[in-house]
């Protein structure tokens, strides 16, 4: 009897799981797009402030990588909490990133006037402070969504590989768009505005849909398993968040 019940449970989840995965892939692709636009734009803006030399390049890149790495660790910790709604959290992260992105270049320019004559150590600390919050937000998205997809599908490797591929694909498309279209024809301010607009669309899409996510009442869209199946989602969540953090930090 037990062997006959398993296919029934799996088949009942095929449609909603597929729709969730598709939505998640679309959202995460477009989430990677503005992240790289911000990185390229902010680097160019900060290079204008601090100059283009070995020290300034090292400071800027270190600030970005440190923020993303710490964000990944924070996202892994958040993903372990059972009461977290990952799509809602993704939407909030995207909207907060958009809010900072819209005023980021103005902040960088104003701060640049104040720190022009400061020592290198002070400039490094200020540079880190400027990009720490948005990079923390962007770094947290991968482990949160990997944990979500692992819990809904029960496949850790597939969750990590799929989401990292989709997000990297969006980032690569952003690099190509910046080099060929955005920077040559629109400039940095317009590029940041476009990135913020994408963040807003992704944020609203994550908060609003899919409809069945809301009906499941913050359950992460997962069927609650009984008996020996009850430990599978928890183990998948624990392993997936750990693998996501390791993968993210290794790539960084």
Backbone as CSV, one residue per row, in Angstrom:
resi,resn,N_x,N_y,N_z,CA_x,CA_y,CA_z,C_x,C_y,C_z
1,UNK,0.829,-1.202,0.000,0.000,0.000,0.000,0.862,1.249,0.000
2,UNK,1.934,1.186,0.776,2.793,2.370,0.857,3.407,2.701,-0.493
3,UNK,3.828,1.656,-1.217,4.453,1.912,-2.513,3.477,2.484,-3.514
4,UNK,2.161,2.234,-3.308,1.169,2.771,-4.228,0.776,4.202,-3.882
5,UNK,1.035,4.631,-2.650,0.640,5.971,-2.241,1.617,7.030,-2.721
6,UNK,2.869,6.680,-2.910,3.885,7.670,-3.259,3.621,8.331,-4.592
7,UNK,3.322,7.579,-5.688,3.031,8.246,-6.947,1.844,9.176,-6.864
8,UNK,0.829,8.824,-6.031,-0.346,9.689,-5.917,0.028,11.039,-5.348
9,UNK,0.860,11.063,-4.313,1.295,12.324,-3.713,2.087,13.138,-4.708
10,UNK,2.997,12.471,-5.427,3.834,13.196,-6.383,3.011,13.785,-7.499
11,UNK,2.048,13.003,-8.034,1.273,13.484,-9.162,0.395,14.652,-8.789
12,UNK,-0.062,14.729,-7.533,-0.919,15.831,-7.120,-0.176,17.140,-7.053
13,UNK,1.181,17.079,-7.036,1.959,18.302,-6.898,2.630,18.726,-8.194
14,UNK,2.410,17.997,-9.274,3.143,18.282,-10.500,2.838,19.672,-11.021
15,UNK,1.560,20.024,-11.144,1.200,21.303,-11.743,1.643,22.494,-10.916
16,UNK,1.299,22.568,-9.579,1.736,23.718,-8.816,3.240,23.818,-8.700
17,UNK,3.940,22.685,-8.554,5.385,22.732,-8.459,5.984,23.270,-9.738
18,UNK,5.483,22.811,-10.892,6.001,23.297,-12.162,5.782,24.791,-12.303
19,UNK,4.615,25.282,-11.932,4.341,26.713,-12.045,5.225,27.513,-11.111
20,UNK,5.496,26.996,-9.910,6.373,27.702,-8.983,7.790,27.766,-9.520
21,UNK,8.274,26.651,-10.062,9.634,26.622,-10.588,9.777,27.584,-11.761
22,UNK,8.787,27.597,-12.641,8.847,28.506,-13.785,8.862,29.957,-13.334
23,UNK,7.981,30.303,-12.394,7.943,31.668,-11.883,9.264,32.023,-11.225
24,UNK,9.797,31.097,-10.433,11.045,31.344,-9.731,12.195,31.565,-10.705
25,UNK,12.255,30.777,-11.770,13.320,30.929,-12.763,13.226,32.275,-13.481
26,UNK,12.019,32.666,-13.847,11.838,33.959,-14.518,12.245,35.099,-13.594
27,UNK,11.780,35.057,-12.347,12.107,36.113,-11.401,13.602,36.177,-11.133
28,UNK,14.238,35.020,-10.974,15.656,35.024,-10.624,16.526,35.414,-11.814
29,UNK,16.074,35.115,-13.038,16.801,35.591,-14.218,16.833,37.113,-14.230
30,UNK,15.675,37.724,-14.066,15.610,39.182,-14.097,16.178,39.807,-12.826
31,UNK,16.284,39.031,-11.752,16.956,39.519,-10.556,18.458,39.640,-10.775
32,UNK,19.036,38.717,-11.541,20.459,38.796,-11.843,20.803,39.912,-12.806
33,UNK,19.840,40.327,-13.616,20.078,41.373,-14.613,20.417,42.714,-13.960
34,UNK,19.571,43.255,-13.069,19.921,44.541,-12.454,21.114,44.458,-11.515
35,UNK,21.362,43.294,-10.908,22.495,43.175,-9.992,23.805,43.495,-10.698
36,UNK,23.982,42.999,-11.911,25.211,43.285,-12.658,25.226,44.703,-13.204
37,UNK,24.064,45.246,-13.545,24.018,46.652,-13.962,24.480,47.546,-12.816
38,UNK,23.985,47.269,-11.612,24.418,48.041,-10.450,25.917,47.906,-10.228
39,UNK,26.411,46.678,-10.292,27.831,46.468,-10.021,28.697,47.244,-11.002
40,UNK,28.397,47.147,-12.283,29.197,47.845,-13.284,29.058,49.358,-13.151
41,UNK,27.845,49.823,-12.895,27.617,51.263,-12.784,28.258,51.828,-11.529
42,UNK,28.072,51.155,-10.414,28.650,51.648,-9.165,30.165,51.605,-9.214
43,UNK,30.739,50.592,-9.837,32.188,50.545,-9.967,32.696,51.738,-10.764
44,UNK,32.047,52.050,-11.865,32.469,53.196,-12.667,32.307,54.493,-11.887
45,UNK,31.223,54.608,-11.139,31.005,55.815,-10.345,32.043,55.953,-9.236
46,UNK,32.335,54.859,-8.545,33.316,54.908,-7.468,34.726,55.110,-8.005
47,UNK,35.011,54.600,-9.192,36.320,54.839,-9.790,36.503,56.317,-10.114
48,UNK,35.426,56.974,-10.487,35.502,58.415,-10.723,35.836,59.169,-9.443
49,UNK,35.344,58.661,-8.326,35.575,59.327,-7.047,36.975,59.047,-6.528
50,UNK,37.351,57.776,-6.505,38.603,57.374,-5.883,39.760,57.238,-6.871
51,UNK,39.443,57.338,-8.169,40.482,57.167,-9.171,40.614,55.719,-9.608
52,UNK,41.186,55.529,-10.781,41.390,54.180,-11.306,42.858,53.815,-11.113
53,UNK,43.146,53.124,-10.038,44.483,52.622,-9.769,44.343,51.294,-9.040
54,UNK,45.458,50.675,-8.739,45.414,49.353,-8.114,44.677,49.388,-6.781
55,UNK,44.928,50.421,-5.981,44.305,50.508,-4.660,42.790,50.670,-4.758
56,UNK,42.342,51.581,-5.606,40.905,51.839,-5.694,40.157,50.647,-6.285
57,UNK,40.748,50.001,-7.289,40.108,48.816,-7.866,39.981,47.718,-6.811
58,UNK,41.040,47.517,-6.030,41.009,46.503,-4.977,39.946,46.820,-3.935
59,UNK,39.839,48.093,-3.551,38.857,48.496,-2.542,37.441,48.253,-3.040
60,UNK,37.160,48.676,-4.264,35.808,48.562,-4.808,35.404,47.100,-4.958
61,UNK,36.270,46.292,-5.553,35.943,44.878,-5.770,35.805,44.145,-4.435
62,UNK,36.697,44.455,-3.483,36.611,43.821,-2.167,35.298,44.156,-1.475
63,UNK,34.876,45.411,-1.570,33.615,45.824,-0.944,32.437,45.059,-1.539
64,UNK,32.428,44.905,-2.860,31.344,44.172,-3.513,31.346,42.706,-3.098
65,UNK,32.498,42.065,-3.168,32.562,40.643,-2.869,32.262,40.361,-1.401
66,UNK,32.743,41.233,-0.505,32.480,41.034,0.917,30.994,41.173,1.213
67,UNK,30.362,42.179,0.618,28.927,42.361,0.824,28.120,41.186,0.310
68,UNK,28.454,40.687,-0.876,27.735,39.542,-1.430,27.951,38.288,-0.588
69,UNK,29.193,38.098,-0.123,29.475,36.927,0.702,28.739,36.960,2.028
70,UNK,28.754,38.111,2.696,28.026,38.241,3.961,26.523,38.104,3.744
71,UNK,26.042,38.631,2.627,24.627,38.473,2.306,24.247,37.022,2.098
72,UNK,25.155,36.260,1.490,24.901,34.834,1.295,24.814,34.102,2.630
73,UNK,25.699,34.448,3.559,25.638,33.838,4.888,24.339,34.206,5.604
74,UNK,23.946,35.478,5.495,22.694,35.909,6.125,21.495,35.207,5.497
75,UNK,21.514,35.063,4.168,20.422,34.373,3.495,20.326,32.914,3.904
76,UNK,21.472,32.263,4.098,21.457,30.879,4.562,20.856,30.746,5.949
77,UNK,21.146,31.711,6.818,20.571,31.679,8.163,19.068,31.923,8.111
78,UNK,18.639,32.884,7.303,17.211,33.195,7.196,16.441,32.012,6.612
79,UNK,17.059,31.308,5.659,16.352,30.224,4.970,16.013,29.064,5.893
80,UNK,16.651,28.973,7.051,16.365,27.888,7.988,15.088,28.125,8.785
81,UNK,14.590,29.332,8.768,13.409,29.665,9.563,12.149,29.175,8.856
82,UNK,11.347,28.397,9.573,10.170,27.770,8.981,9.085,28.777,8.621
83,UNK,9.029,29.910,9.330,7.935,30.858,9.115,8.234,31.889,8.038
84,UNK,9.353,31.757,7.346,9.729,32.713,6.302,8.997,32.375,5.006
85,UNK,8.432,33.378,4.360,7.827,33.221,3.040,8.835,33.722,2.009
86,UNK,9.510,32.833,1.305,10.653,33.229,0.480,10.299,34.155,-0.665
87,UNK,9.164,33.935,-1.330,8.810,34.819,-2.437,8.475,36.219,-1.934
88,UNK,7.816,36.305,-0.796,7.553,37.613,-0.195,8.860,38.292,0.192
89,UNK,9.785,37.525,0.755,11.081,38.076,1.141,11.866,38.524,-0.084
90,UNK,11.825,37.721,-1.153,12.483,38.123,-2.395,11.907,39.442,-2.903
91,UNK,10.587,39.570,-2.869,9.965,40.806,-3.316,10.407,42.006,-2.507
92,UNK,10.494,41.853,-1.193,10.934,42.949,-0.338,12.382,43.317,-0.619
93,UNK,13.233,42.304,-0.823,14.638,42.567,-1.139,14.762,43.334,-2.448
94,UNK,14.010,42.918,-3.462,14.077,43.592,-4.753,13.609,45.045,-4.645
95,UNK,12.553,45.298,-3.894,12.042,46.661,-3.755,13.015,47.540,-2.973
96,UNK,13.637,46.995,-1.938,14.629,47.770,-1.185,15.864,48.052,-2.032
97,UNK,16.277,47.075,-2.833,17.411,47.293,-3.730,17.093,48.372,-4.749
98,UNK,15.873,48.360,-5.280,15.462,49.388,-6.235,15.478,50.769,-5.598
99,UNK,15.003,50.868,-4.358,14.979,52.163,-3.671,16.387,52.723,-3.507
100,UNK,17.336,51.866,-3.124,18.715,52.337,-3.003,19.302,52.659,-4.365
101,UNK,19.014,51.816,-5.357,19.573,52.040,-6.682,19.185,53.381,-7.273
102,UNK,17.962,53.817,-7.046,17.489,55.076,-7.626,18.252,56.283,-7.092
103,UNK,18.734,56.201,-5.857,19.451,57.344,-5.268,20.946,57.076,-5.136
104,UNK,21.409,55.926,-5.610,22.792,55.517,-5.355,23.814,56.458,-5.975
105,UNK,23.640,56.820,-7.236,24.638,57.666,-7.889,24.695,59.048,-7.252
106,UNK,23.570,59.570,-6.840,23.551,60.857,-6.150,24.303,60.768,-4.823
107,UNK,24.099,59.661,-4.094,24.812,59.467,-2.829,26.308,59.371,-3.071
108,UNK,26.707,58.598,-4.078,28.129,58.442,-4.371,28.770,59.783,-4.711
109,UNK,28.079,60.588,-5.509,28.634,61.882,-5.903,28.779,62.815,-4.707
110,UNK,27.768,62.841,-3.836,27.832,63.716,-2.664,28.932,63.271,-1.704
111,UNK,29.039,61.971,-1.490,30.077,61.457,-0.602,31.459,61.691,-1.198
112,UNK,31.568,61.593,-2.516,32.852,61.795,-3.169,33.451,63.154,-2.897
113,UNK,32.605,64.178,-2.835,33.107,65.521,-2.547,33.662,65.628,-1.129
114,UNK,33.135,64.830,-0.217,33.511,64.933,1.190,34.755,64.129,1.542
115,UNK,35.063,63.100,0.763,36.144,62.178,1.143,37.344,62.263,0.205
116,UNK,37.369,63.266,-0.650,38.412,63.320,-1.681,39.816,63.352,-1.095
117,UNK,39.987,63.995,0.056,41.330,64.170,0.624,41.590,63.273,1.827
118,UNK,40.748,62.300,2.070,40.927,61.419,3.221,41.979,60.351,2.941
119,UNK,42.557,59.752,3.988,43.521,58.662,3.795,42.873,57.444,3.136
120,UNK,43.727,56.568,2.625,43.248,55.397,1.897,42.390,54.493,2.782
121,UNK,42.775,54.332,4.043,42.012,53.463,4.945,40.606,54.009,5.153
122,UNK,40.489,55.314,5.332,39.172,55.924,5.512,38.335,55.789,4.246
123,UNK,38.961,55.965,3.092,38.244,55.811,1.831,37.737,54.380,1.665
124,UNK,38.564,53.411,2.068,38.145,52.011,1.960,36.934,51.735,2.845
125,UNK,36.939,52.268,4.067,35.815,52.057,4.977,34.542,52.707,4.441
126,UNK,34.661,53.912,3.892,33.495,54.604,3.336,32.965,53.863,2.115
127,UNK,33.874,53.395,1.280,33.479,52.624,0.095,32.700,51.380,0.496
128,UNK,33.193,50.694,1.517,32.496,49.503,2.003,31.106,49.856,2.520
129,UNK,31.018,50.959,3.258,29.725,51.363,3.787,28.726,51.721,2.705
130,UNK,29.212,52.284,1.594,28.311,52.702,0.524,27.619,51.522,-0.149
131,UNK,28.347,50.436,-0.329,27.793,49.316,-1.103,27.408,48.126,-0.238
132,UNK,27.625,48.213,1.083,27.408,47.043,1.928,25.939,46.628,1.973
133,UNK,25.041,47.577,2.210,23.622,47.234,2.357,23.040,46.637,1.073
134,UNK,23.206,47.285,-0.098,22.624,46.678,-1.304,23.251,45.343,-1.674
135,UNK,24.566,45.192,-1.459,25.188,43.909,-1.795,24.784,42.820,-0.805
136,UNK,24.550,43.183,0.448,23.998,42.215,1.401,22.646,41.706,0.925
137,UNK,21.805,42.626,0.463,20.482,42.240,-0.021,20.588,41.320,-1.232
138,UNK,21.442,41.694,-2.187,21.565,40.888,-3.402,22.187,39.527,-3.116
139,UNK,23.139,39.476,-2.187,23.776,38.206,-1.865,22.870,37.227,-1.145
140,UNK,21.837,37.745,-0.471,20.960,36.869,0.314,19.957,36.111,-0.538
141,UNK,19.730,36.549,-1.766,18.647,35.956,-2.557,18.913,34.502,-2.941
142,UNK,20.154,34.166,-3.299,20.429,32.804,-3.779,20.158,31.739,-2.722
143,UNK,20.746,31.804,-1.518,20.469,30.730,-0.551,19.011,30.664,-0.124
144,UNK,18.324,31.809,-0.073,16.908,31.799,0.306,16.085,31.034,-0.724
145,UNK,16.318,31.326,-2.000,15.520,30.689,-3.041,15.954,29.249,-3.290
146,UNK,17.234,28.945,-3.088,17.671,27.553,-3.196,16.979,26.705,-2.130
147,UNK,16.916,27.222,-0.912,16.229,26.485,0.152,14.757,26.296,-0.177
148,UNK,14.139,27.323,-0.739,12.726,27.227,-1.119,12.513,26.155,-2.185
149,UNK,13.324,26.195,-3.247,13.152,25.233,-4.324,13.493,23.826,-3.865
150,UNK,14.484,23.693,-2.991,14.831,22.370,-2.472,13.696,21.791,-1.643
151,UNK,13.005,22.636,-0.905,11.899,22.146,-0.084,10.701,21.759,-0.944
152,UNK,10.458,22.498,-2.009,9.306,22.171,-2.838,9.567,20.965,-3.729
153,UNK,10.817,20.801,-4.184,11.111,19.708,-5.105,11.792,18.526,-4.432
154,UNK,12.484,18.775,-3.296,13.230,17.718,-2.636,14.523,17.354,-3.338
155,UNK,14.963,18.160,-4.301,16.170,17.877,-5.078,17.158,19.016,-4.870
156,UNK,18.158,18.790,-4.024,19.087,19.841,-3.640,19.983,20.237,-4.805
157,UNK,20.597,19.241,-5.445,21.511,19.546,-6.544,20.835,20.274,-7.679
158,UNK,19.644,19.834,-8.024,18.900,20.486,-9.093,18.537,21.913,-8.719
159,UNK,18.176,22.143,-7.456,17.807,23.488,-7.010,18.983,24.444,-7.113
160,UNK,20.147,24.018,-6.604,21.335,24.871,-6.649,21.756,25.133,-8.087
161,UNK,21.845,24.068,-8.885,22.301,24.221,-10.264,21.374,25.067,-11.107
162,UNK,20.074,24.828,-10.988,19.109,25.569,-11.797,19.125,27.050,-11.470
163,UNK,19.058,27.384,-10.187,18.992,28.792,-9.801,20.294,29.521,-10.103
164,UNK,21.429,28.880,-9.864,22.696,29.554,-10.150,22.874,29.754,-11.650
165,UNK,22.449,28.769,-12.443,22.516,28.914,-13.898,21.635,30.063,-14.368
166,UNK,20.397,30.112,-13.876,19.460,31.148,-14.301,19.964,32.529,-13.906
167,UNK,20.438,32.677,-12.667,20.907,33.971,-12.190,22.162,34.420,-12.930
168,UNK,23.076,33.481,-13.193,24.287,33.816,-13.938,23.961,34.175,-15.377
169,UNK,22.961,33.505,-15.953,22.532,33.840,-17.311,22.009,35.274,-17.364
170,UNK,21.211,35.665,-16.371,20.730,37.038,-16.315,21.860,38.031,-16.141
171,UNK,22.849,37.688,-15.318,23.993,38.569,-15.124,24.804,38.717,-16.408
172,UNK,24.989,37.612,-17.134,25.703,37.689,-18.403,24.979,38.543,-19.423
173,UNK,23.655,38.409,-19.473,22.867,39.255,-20.374,22.998,40.719,-19.998
174,UNK,23.079,41.012,-18.695,23.242,42.395,-18.243,24.590,42.961,-18.664
175,UNK,25.649,42.159,-18.561,26.974,42.617,-19.005,26.960,42.967,-20.485
176,UNK,26.353,42.103,-21.285,26.274,42.352,-22.723,25.454,43.602,-23.013
177,UNK,24.335,43.757,-22.307,23.479,44.924,-22.526,24.184,46.212,-22.119
178,UNK,24.917,46.182,-21.012,25.641,47.379,-20.568,26.713,47.786,-21.567
179,UNK,27.464,46.816,-22.069,28.577,47.128,-22.967,28.114,47.594,-24.338
180,UNK,26.995,47.076,-24.812,26.578,47.359,-26.191,25.451,48.383,-26.311
181,UNK,24.634,48.520,-25.262,23.447,49.382,-25.389,23.369,50.438,-24.290
182,UNK,23.341,50.002,-23.035,23.010,50.920,-21.943,24.044,52.026,-21.765
183,UNK,25.309,51.676,-21.577,26.328,52.692,-21.347,26.595,53.557,-22.578
184,UNK,26.739,52.975,-23.778,27.020,53.827,-24.948,25.883,54.773,-25.315
185,UNK,24.629,54.345,-25.172,23.510,55.137,-25.690,22.688,55.836,-24.600
186,UNK,22.727,55.343,-23.372,21.862,55.903,-22.335,22.624,56.508,-21.165
187,UNK,23.798,56.002,-20.856,24.558,56.521,-19.730,24.254,55.799,-18.427
188,UNK,25.031,56.145,-17.387,24.933,55.417,-16.126,23.626,55.696,-15.391
189,UNK,23.166,56.946,-15.396,21.945,57.272,-14.663,20.741,56.521,-15.241
190,UNK,20.649,56.489,-16.555,19.541,55.762,-17.181,19.669,54.261,-16.935
191,UNK,20.903,53.744,-16.955,21.110,52.318,-16.709,20.643,51.934,-15.310
192,UNK,20.968,52.776,-14.319,20.534,52.501,-12.952,19.014,52.588,-12.840
193,UNK,18.403,53.541,-13.531,16.940,53.656,-13.500,16.283,52.423,-14.108
194,UNK,16.852,51.915,-15.204,16.326,50.691,-15.820,16.470,49.505,-14.868
195,UNK,17.636,49.407,-14.212,17.848,48.321,-13.254,16.849,48.397,-12.106
196,UNK,16.607,49.603,-11.600,15.640,49.763,-10.510,14.233,49.390,-10.968
197,UNK,13.898,49.750,-12.206,12.589,49.370,-12.734,12.416,47.867,-12.813
198,UNK,13.482,47.164,-13.222,13.421,45.697,-13.262,13.259,45.140,-11.854
199,UNK,14.000,45.714,-10.889,13.843,45.290,-9.495,12.407,45.429,-9.018
200,UNK,11.777,46.535,-9.368,10.399,46.778,-8.936,9.452,45.754,-9.548
201,UNK,9.629,45.473,-10.840,8.772,44.489,-11.505,8.959,43.105,-10.880
202,UNK,10.225,42.714,-10.651,10.497,41.414,-10.034,9.929,41.364,-8.617
203,UNK,10.097,42.453,-7.871,9.583,42.488,-6.510,8.078,42.335,-6.451
204,UNK,7.378,43.060,-7.310,5.919,42.954,-7.341,5.494,41.554,-7.790
205,UNK,6.189,41.007,-8.796,5.858,39.664,-9.267,6.052,38.611,-8.193
206,UNK,7.107,38.763,-7.384,7.354,37.793,-6.316,6.317,37.900,-5.210
207,UNK,5.888,39.120,-4.907,4.915,39.318,-3.829,3.519,38.876,-4.252
208,UNK,3.155,39.155,-5.493,1.785,38.903,-5.950,1.549,37.439,-6.296
209,UNK,2.507,36.769,-6.954,2.199,35.439,-7.467,3.151,34.390,-6.941
210,UNK,2.838,33.105,-7.184,1.622,32.630,-7.833,0.448,32.590,-6.866
211,UNK,-0.800,32.535,-7.359,-1.958,32.588,-6.471,-2.006,31.461,-5.455
212,UNK,-1.645,30.231,-5.859,-1.760,29.107,-4.930,-0.769,29.214,-3.786
213,UNK,0.283,30.065,-3.949,1.247,30.235,-2.861,0.578,30.854,-1.641
214,UNK,-0.299,31.849,-1.905,-0.987,32.498,-0.791,-1.982,31.554,-0.128
215,UNK,-2.610,30.701,-0.925,-3.614,29.804,-0.367,-3.000,28.780,0.584
216,UNK,-1.694,28.541,0.444,-1.062,27.534,1.293,-0.580,28.116,2.616
217,UNK,-0.772,29.429,2.790,-0.590,30.024,4.112,0.806,29.975,4.663
218,UNK,1.816,30.380,3.876,3.165,30.477,4.387,3.841,29.151,4.619
219,UNK,3.358,28.117,3.984,3.881,26.765,4.157,5.066,26.525,3.235
220,UNK,5.547,27.577,2.566,6.577,27.484,1.535,6.069,26.678,0.350
221,UNK,4.770,26.504,0.244,4.208,25.765,-0.880,4.517,24.289,-0.839
222,UNK,4.848,23.762,0.302,5.242,22.351,0.390,4.136,21.530,1.028
223,UNK,3.958,20.335,0.534,3.058,19.378,1.179,3.744,18.861,2.436
224,UNK,2.999,18.844,3.518,3.563,18.350,4.768,3.598,16.816,4.733
225,UNK,4.785,16.290,4.843,4.941,14.844,4.782,4.659,14.221,6.143
226,UNK,4.186,12.990,6.114,3.891,12.266,7.330,4.871,11.104,7.466
227,UNK,5.018,10.636,8.722,5.848,9.475,8.974,7.294,9.741,8.629
228,UNK,7.910,8.784,7.912,9.321,8.910,7.608,9.587,9.985,6.575
229,UNK,8.549,10.509,5.866,8.757,11.586,4.904,8.924,12.929,5.596
230,UNK,8.627,13.031,6.873,8.628,14.330,7.542,10.014,14.925,7.638
231,UNK,11.054,14.094,7.680,12.400,14.626,7.819,12.992,15.072,6.503
232,UNK,12.412,14.694,5.381,13.005,15.018,4.083,13.074,16.506,3.811
233,UNK,11.977,17.279,3.985,12.083,18.703,3.729,13.080,19.389,4.636
234,UNK,13.120,18.997,5.923,14.049,19.650,6.835,15.484,19.353,6.449
235,UNK,15.771,18.104,6.092,17.120,17.764,5.666,17.488,18.476,4.382
236,UNK,16.537,18.535,3.439,16.800,19.238,2.182,17.080,20.701,2.429
237,UNK,16.320,21.323,3.325,16.528,22.735,3.626,17.890,22.960,4.247
238,UNK,18.250,22.109,5.222,19.519,22.276,5.894,20.673,22.103,4.917
239,UNK,20.622,21.047,4.111,21.696,20.781,3.164,21.753,21.833,2.075
240,UNK,20.592,22.252,1.560,20.580,23.195,0.446,21.123,24.546,0.851
241,UNK,20.769,25.026,2.039,21.283,26.319,2.469,22.790,26.248,2.676
242,UNK,23.284,25.112,3.202,24.715,24.960,3.391,25.438,24.887,2.056
243,UNK,24.907,24.114,1.100,25.526,24.017,-0.218,25.486,25.355,-0.937
244,UNK,24.380,26.084,-0.809,24.267,27.377,-1.486,25.299,28.359,-0.967
245,UNK,25.482,28.398,0.358,26.469,29.318,0.914,27.867,28.951,0.447
246,UNK,28.198,27.641,0.461,29.532,27.226,0.029,29.768,27.556,-1.439
247,UNK,28.763,27.280,-2.281,28.904,27.549,-3.705,29.062,29.034,-3.963
248,UNK,28.253,29.840,-3.302,28.305,31.284,-3.512,29.656,31.837,-3.095
249,UNK,30.133,31.450,-1.917,31.415,31.939,-1.441,32.560,31.439,-2.306
250,UNK,32.477,30.188,-2.783,33.535,29.654,-3.638,33.632,30.415,-4.945
251,UNK,32.488,30.716,-5.555,32.498,31.446,-6.824,32.986,32.862,-6.632
252,UNK,32.570,33.506,-5.509,33.030,34.862,-5.233,34.531,34.881,-5.044
